[in-house]
């Protein structure tokens, strides 16, 4: 076996596959679980096992744009100003 490119372990392959599903689902664990063919609770256990909590939180934080979050407040303020 080539020492520079060792065969990927099953644990690493599963971890990477979970991460790929979470990225595709933009951090939505229900959608990621559906992609993986497991329950939401099984995915939660795998996230804990593979220490992916910060990864999930990071993905969800990327999708939240401050300008989009402020938009509903601005529209409410506009309605009251009328």
RANORDA-V793001 format. One record per residue. N is the residue number from 1. PHI is phi in whole degrees, -180 to 180 (NA if undefined). NEAR is the number of other ideal C-beta (glycine too) atoms within 12 Angstrom. Layout:
<<N/PHI/NEAR> <N/PHI/NEAR>>
//
This chain:
<<1/NA/7> <2/-70/6> <3/-72/6> <4/-74/6> <5/-129/7> <6/-67/9> <7/-65/11> <8/-69/13> <9/-72/10> <10/-62/10> <11/-60/14> <12/-67/14> <13/-66/14> <14/-65/21> <15/-59/21> <16/-64/18> <17/-65/24> <18/-63/35> <19/-62/28> <20/-61/18> <21/-65/31> <22/-65/37> <23/-66/23> <24/-60/18> <25/-88/24> <26/52/20> <27/85/27> <28/-77/20> <29/-70/32> <30/-65/20> <31/-67/18> <32/-63/33> <33/-62/24> <34/-63/18> <35/-61/22> <36/-84/25> <37/76/13> <38/-128/21> <39/-77/15> <40/-60/20> <41/-70/13> <42/-64/19> <43/-62/32> <44/-59/22> <45/-66/17> <46/-69/29> <47/-61/30> <48/-67/17> <49/-59/15> <50/-93/23> <51/53/14> <52/-107/29> <53/-58/19> <54/-64/16> <55/-62/26> <56/-63/29> <57/-62/16> <58/-66/17> <59/-65/27> <60/-67/19> <61/-70/15> <62/-66/14> <63/-75/18> <64/-93/15> <65/-98/10> <66/-55/10> <67/-64/10> <68/-71/12> <69/-69/12> <70/-79/13> <71/-59/13> <72/-62/12> <73/-64/14> <74/-65/14> <75/-69/13> <76/-67/12> <77/-64/12> <78/-64/11> <79/-66/10> <80/-74/9> <81/-77/8> <82/-76/7>>
//
